[in-house]
Amino acid sequence: MTKRAMGMCCLLAAVVLASPASLVSVHPGGEVEAEVFGGGTLGGGWLEEINGVTVVHVSGSHYAMGYQHGHLLQEQVQQNIRAYLAYSPVSYQELLGIWETMKAHMPEAYIRELQGLADGAELTLQEVAAAYMVVVVGDMGCFGFSAWGPATLDGRLYHVRSFDLPMSIQDPVSDRYVHENSVLIVRHPQDGWASLCPSVAGSMHGGGGINERGIAIGQQVCWSTDQTFHGIPGPFRVQQVLDYASTADEAIRFLVTNRTLGWNFVVSDAREPGGYVVEVSANHSYVGSYDSPGESQPPFWSIDHVVRRTNFFVDSTLAATQREHFDPSGLKSFLRLVARTDIFFAVWRSYRAMSEEIERQWGALDLNATMALMRQGYAGDTDWLLRMIIRLAEGTSFNRAWNLWVACPETGDLAVSFAERDKIAFETPVHFFNLYSLLEQDPP
């Protein structure tokens, strides 16, 4: 089944899923133990809870960071890995086959990090890798934007992301949902930049975050028939950006190299300041900002000093790999949604509603105003038809936020809300953190 077909199925119908058998665990020893434990408790990895939010600090080599994450959150990681594998729309053996193909293109550092995660959580690399492939081939909604200069209250750049997945991804053993195991990851690789990422246990970054060089990124699935598994999985290209990019140009190079499936990204560089959108499939890519001609192909339109994306391509070449009709708006598109032959009217309605809210509050956006905008607009409170579509799409990833965050990468400030068992992130309290303050903390 192609990623395109899986994306359609997740919104239009339920998927029957199966869970794989457990495999034998592998544990560290010898030189590996020295790499993880040398110099202190877990080499600097530690946990804390701040106002009910679990914060995991990991640092050192990639293997050490993986081990710290897996060991400190062992139970939650095990629950989430089982849940992802139970949710998978393809078989366990197919997932391992995809992993073996993509592994040949993966940076060795991230293979070692997955091995560390597996060892720390007392799982196998195969189990962890297969679960990561579920994210690669499965369905994920999301919305993100970047605003700066005259679009914001103080001229600073603000980066926004909603991370959307079905609220039904559940561990068959504990009955715990993946989104209940939310974490905030403070990551400090020994050979890269520190970063802050709202995520879930077992995931390195949750599809986006900010780093200490003022770079922010958010990732969205963008289903395409132009796809290959011979390349670096999208989530690991996001990790490359957070770990190693210090400019927007460096970030974009990671995203357009070794392309695989359909994705789009919002990239922010607080030092310019400026925001960019990146759309990719196996053989095509598009990079633009608010003033690029490609941003104004009707029915799409540009917003001054704002870039935004959700789960469709705006570039016409990439859009042709995704959908038969370039224009997802209008009555005909709505009727195709009702007939369950085309989902893109629903995606369009969300894009339009959020865009109109951004325009209404243009020039007044800051950390709090942007969070309020997202909580109201993306939940459908400003558009009765969108609100109805959201209710009808219950059980899919459509506008089902596991976390919602707004960051000012220049200052390191982050406002974030996390989903609870029966509440999406738009309905839960907002928490405030600062990357640089968290980096200054010492282990307990």
C-alpha positions in Angstrom: 0.0 0.0 0.0 1.4 3.4 -0.9 1.7 6.3 1.5 -0.9 8.1 -0.6 -3.4 5.3 -0.2 -2.7 5.1 3.5 -3.3 8.8 4.0 -6.6 8.6 2.2 -7.7 5.6 4.2 -6.9 7.1 7.6 -9.2 10.0 6.9 -12.0 8.2 5.1 -12.2 4.9 6.8 -10.8 2.8 9.8 -7.8 0.6 9.3 -7.6 -3.0 10.8 -4.3 -3.4 12.5 -2.2 -6.2 14.0 0.5 -6.4 16.6 3.8 -8.2 16.0 5.4 -10.7 18.4 8.1 -9.5 20.7 11.8 -10.1 19.9 14.8 -10.9 22.1 16.2 -7.8 23.8 19.9 -6.6 23.5 21.7 -4.9 26.4 24.8 -2.7 26.5 28.1 -3.9 27.8 31.9 -3.2 27.9 32.8 -0.1 25.9 29.1 0.8 25.4 28.5 1.0 29.1 31.5 3.3 29.5 30.1 5.5 26.7 26.7 5.8 28.5 27.7 5.8 32.2 31.1 7.4 32.2 31.4 10.7 34.0 28.2 10.6 36.0 24.7 9.2 36.2 23.8 8.2 32.6 26.4 10.6 31.3 24.2 13.6 32.0 20.8 12.3 31.1 18.1 13.0 33.7 14.4 13.5 34.2 12.4 16.3 35.9 8.8 17.3 36.2 7.8 20.9 35.8 4.2 21.8 36.4 3.1 18.4 35.5 5.2 18.2 32.3 7.8 15.5 32.0 11.1 16.9 30.8 13.9 14.6 29.7 17.5 15.8 29.3 19.8 13.9 27.1 23.4 14.7 26.1 26.6 13.2 24.8 27.1 10.8 21.9 24.2 9.7 19.8 24.2 6.3 21.4 24.3 7.8 24.9 21.4 10.1 24.1 19.4 7.2 22.8 20.2 5.1 25.9 19.4 7.8 28.3 16.0 8.4 26.7 15.2 4.7 26.6 16.4 4.0 30.2 14.8 7.1 31.8 11.5 6.6 30.1 11.6 2.8 29.8 8.0 1.9 30.6 6.6 4.8 28.5 8.9 3.9 25.6 7.8 0.3 25.7 4.2 1.3 25.7 4.6 3.6 22.8 6.6 1.2 20.7 3.9 -1.5 21.2 1.2 1.1 20.4 2.8 2.2 17.1 3.3 -1.4 16.0 -0.3 -2.3 16.8 -1.4 0.8 14.8 0.7 0.0 11.8 -1.2 -0.1 8.5 1.3 -2.6 7.1 2.8 -5.8 8.5 5.7 -6.0 10.9 7.8 -7.8 8.2 7.0 -5.0 5.7 8.1 -2.4 8.2 11.4 -4.2 8.7 11.8 -4.4 4.9 11.3 -0.7 4.6 13.8 -0.1 7.5 16.5 -2.3 5.8 16.1 -0.3 2.6 16.3 3.1 4.3 19.0 2.1 6.7 21.5 2.0 3.9 21.0 5.7 3.5 20.8 6.7 7.2 23.6 8.5 9.0 25.4 6.0 11.2 25.0 8.3 14.2 21.2 7.9 14.1 21.4 4.2 13.7 23.5 4.1 16.9 21.0 6.4 18.6 18.1 4.0 17.8 20.3 1.1 19.1 20.9 3.1 22.3 17.1 3.8 22.6 16.4 0.1 22.2 19.1 -1.0 24.7 17.9 1.6 27.3 14.3 0.6 26.9 15.1 -3.2 26.9 13.8 -3.6 23.4 15.4 -4.7 20.2 16.6 -2.4 17.4 14.2 -4.2 15.1 11.2 -3.3 17.3 12.3 0.3 17.6 13.2 0.7 13.9 9.9 -0.9 12.8 7.9 1.6 15.0 9.8 4.5 13.5 8.8 3.2 10.0 5.2 3.3 11.1 5.6 7.1 11.4 7.3 7.2 8.0 4.6 5.4 6.1 1.5 6.2 8.3 -0.8 9.2 8.4 -0.1 12.4 10.3 -1.9 15.7 10.1 -0.3 18.9 11.2 -0.2 22.7 10.6 2.6 25.1 11.0 3.5 28.7 10.2 6.2 31.3 10.7 5.6 35.0 11.1 8.2 37.8 11.6 8.9 41.5 11.0 5.7 43.6 10.6 3.5 40.6 11.0 4.4 40.3 14.7 3.9 42.6 17.7 7.6 43.1 18.4 9.2 42.2 15.0 10.6 39.0 16.3 10.1 35.7 14.5 7.5 33.3 16.0 7.3 29.7 14.8 4.1 27.6 15.3 3.3 23.9 15.0 0.4 21.6 15.8 1.4 17.9 15.8 -1.7 15.9 14.8 -2.1 12.1 15.0 -5.1 9.9 15.8 -6.0 9.9 19.5 -6.6 6.1 19.2 -3.0 4.9 19.0 -3.0 2.7 22.1 -0.8 0.1 23.8 -2.6 -3.2 23.7 -1.0 -4.3 27.0 -1.4 -1.2 29.3 -4.3 0.5 27.3 -2.3 3.7 27.5 -2.4 6.0 24.5 0.8 7.3 23.0 -0.2 10.9 23.5 -0.5 10.3 27.3 3.2 9.7 27.3 4.1 13.3 26.2 7.5 14.7 27.0 9.6 17.8 26.4 13.1 16.8 25.2 16.1 18.9 26.0 18.8 17.5 23.7 22.5 18.4 23.7 24.5 16.2 21.3 28.3 16.4 21.8 28.9 17.1 18.1 25.9 19.4 17.4 23.5 22.1 18.6 21.2 21.9 21.6 17.5 21.8 20.9 14.1 21.8 22.6 11.3 19.6 21.2 7.8 18.8 22.4 7.4 15.1 21.7 6.3 11.7 23.0 8.4 9.0 24.8 10.5 7.1 22.3 10.5 9.8 19.6 13.6 12.0 19.2 11.8 15.2 18.3 8.1 14.8 17.5 8.3 16.3 14.1 9.9 19.6 15.0 11.5 21.9 17.5 13.9 24.8 18.0 17.7 24.8 18.4 20.2 27.1 20.1 21.2 28.7 16.8 17.7 30.2 16.3 16.5 27.6 13.8 13.0 26.2 14.1 11.3 23.5 12.1 7.9 21.8 11.8 7.1 18.8 9.5 3.8 17.8 7.8 2.9 14.6 5.9 2.1 15.5 2.3 0.9 12.4 0.5 2.4 11.8 -2.9 2.6 9.1 -5.6 6.2 10.2 -6.3 7.9 8.2 -3.5 10.8 6.0 -2.8 12.3 4.3 0.3 15.9 4.8 -1.0 16.8 7.8 1.0 16.9 9.3 4.5 13.5 9.1 6.3 11.9 12.5 6.7 11.9 12.5 10.5 15.7 11.9 10.5 16.2 14.9 8.2 14.3 17.0 10.7 16.7 15.7 13.3 19.7 16.7 11.1 18.3 20.2 11.0 17.9 20.4 14.7 21.3 18.9 15.5 23.4 20.5 12.8 21.8 23.5 11.0 22.8 27.0 12.1 21.2 28.8 9.1 18.1 28.4 7.0 20.2 27.5 4.0 21.8 24.6 5.9 18.4 23.5 7.1 17.0 23.5 3.6 19.9 21.5 2.2 19.2 18.7 4.7 15.5 18.7 3.7 16.0 18.6 -0.1 18.8 15.9 0.0 18.1 12.2 -0.1 14.4 12.7 -0.5 11.9 9.8 -0.1 8.2 10.4 0.4 5.9 13.4 0.2 6.5 15.9 3.0 6.4 19.6 3.6 8.3 21.7 6.2 8.2 25.1 7.6 11.7 26.4 8.5 12.5 29.5 10.5 15.7 31.3 11.0 15.5 33.9 13.8 18.8 35.4 12.9 17.7 36.7 9.5 14.8 36.8 10.5 12.9 34.8 7.9 10.7 31.8 7.3 10.6 29.3 4.4 8.4 26.5 3.2 9.9 23.4 1.7 7.9 20.8 -0.2 9.5 17.5 -1.3 8.7 14.2 -2.9 11.2 11.6 -4.3 12.0 13.6 -7.5 10.8 17.1 -6.9 11.3 19.9 -4.4 10.1 23.5 -3.9 11.5 26.2 -1.6 9.7 29.5 -1.1 9.0 32.4 1.2 6.0 34.7 1.5 7.0 36.7 -1.6 7.7 33.7 -3.9 5.3 33.6 -6.9 4.4 30.0 -6.1 2.7 31.1 -2.9 0.0 33.0 -4.8 -1.4 30.4 -7.2 -5.2 30.6 -6.8 -6.9 29.6 -4.6 -3.8 29.9 -2.5 -2.6 33.3 -1.5 0.4 34.9 0.2 0.4 36.7 3.6 3.1 39.4 4.1 6.0 38.1 6.2 4.1 34.8 7.0 4.6 31.3 5.5 2.3 28.4 6.4 1.6 24.9 5.4 -0.6 21.9 6.2 -1.1 18.5 4.4 -1.1 19.5 0.8 1.3 20.8 -1.8 0.9 24.3 -3.1 3.6 24.0 -5.8 1.8 22.9 -9.0 4.4 20.3 -10.0 4.3 18.6 -6.6 0.6 19.0 -6.3 0.2 16.9 -9.5 1.9 14.0 -7.7 -0.7 14.3 -4.9 -4.2 15.1 -6.2 -6.1 15.1 -9.5 -7.6 18.6 -8.9 -5.1 21.3 -8.1 -7.9 23.5 -6.6 -9.1 21.9 -3.4 -11.7 24.6 -2.7 -15.2 25.1 -4.0 -18.5 23.1 -4.3 -17.1 20.3 -6.5 -14.3 19.6 -4.0 -16.8 19.6 -1.2 -18.9 17.0 -3.0 -15.9 14.8 -3.6 -15.3 14.9 0.1 -18.9 13.9 0.8 -18.5 11.1 -1.7 -15.3 10.0 0.0 -13.3 10.2 -3.2 -11.1 13.2 -2.3 -10.1 14.5 1.2 -8.6 17.8 0.2 -11.6 20.0 0.8 -11.3 19.2 4.5 -7.6 20.1 4.5 -8.3 23.3 2.5 -11.0 24.4 4.9 -8.5 24.1 7.8 -5.8 26.0 5.8 -8.3 28.7 4.9 -9.6 29.2 8.4 -6.2 29.4 9.9 -5.0 31.8 7.2 -7.9 34.1 7.8 -7.2 34.2 11.5 -3.5 35.0 10.8 -4.6 37.9 8.6 -7.1 39.1 11.2 -4.3 39.3 13.9 -1.5 40.3 11.5 0.8 42.8 13.2 -0.2 41.7 16.8 1.2 38.2 16.9 3.4 37.3 19.8 3.8 34.1 22.0 0.5 34.4 23.8 -1.6 35.9 20.9 -0.4 33.2 18.5 -1.2 30.4 20.9 -4.7 31.8 21.5 -5.1 32.1 17.7 -4.2 28.5 17.2 -6.4 27.2 20.0 -9.4 29.0 18.6 -9.0 28.8 14.9 -7.5 25.4 14.4 -10.1 23.8 16.6 -12.8 25.1 14.2 -14.2 27.8 16.5 -14.1 30.4 13.7 -15.5 28.3 10.9 -18.8 26.3 11.3 -18.1 24.1 8.3 -14.6 23.2 9.5 -16.0 22.5 13.0 -18.5 20.0 11.4 -15.8 18.4 9.3 -13.6 17.9 12.4 -16.5 16.2 14.2 -17.1 13.9 11.2 -13.4 13.0 11.0 -13.3 11.8 14.6 -10.9 8.9 14.8 -8.5 10.2 12.2 -5.5 12.6 12.5 -7.5 15.6 11.1 -7.0 18.5 13.6 -6.4 16.1 16.5 -3.5 17.8 18.2 -1.1 15.8 20.4 0.8 18.9 21.1 0.6 22.5 20.0 3.5 24.9 20.4 4.6 28.4 19.7 8.3 29.4 19.9 10.4 32.5 19.7 13.7 30.9 18.6 15.6 34.1 19.1 14.9 34.1 22.9 14.4 30.4 23.3 10.9 30.9 24.7 8.3 28.1 24.1 4.6 28.0 24.9 3.2 24.4 24.6 0.1 22.4 25.5 -0.1 18.6 25.5 -3.0 16.3 24.8 -4.4 14.4 27.7 -6.2 11.0 27.5 -9.5 12.4 26.3 -8.6 16.0 25.4 -6.7 17.3 22.4 -3.9 19.9 23.0 -6.2 22.8 22.3 -8.2 22.0 25.4 -5.4 21.6 27.9 -3.3 24.1 29.9 -0.5 26.1 28.3 3.0 25.7 29.8 6.0 28.0 29.3 9.7 27.0 29.0 12.9 28.5 27.8 15.6 26.5 26.0 18.5 28.4 27.5 17.2 28.2 31.1 16.7 24.5 30.7 20.3 24.1 29.4 21.7 25.9 32.4 20.1 23.4 34.8 22.3 20.8 36.5 21.2 17.2 37.1 19.5 16.7 40.6 
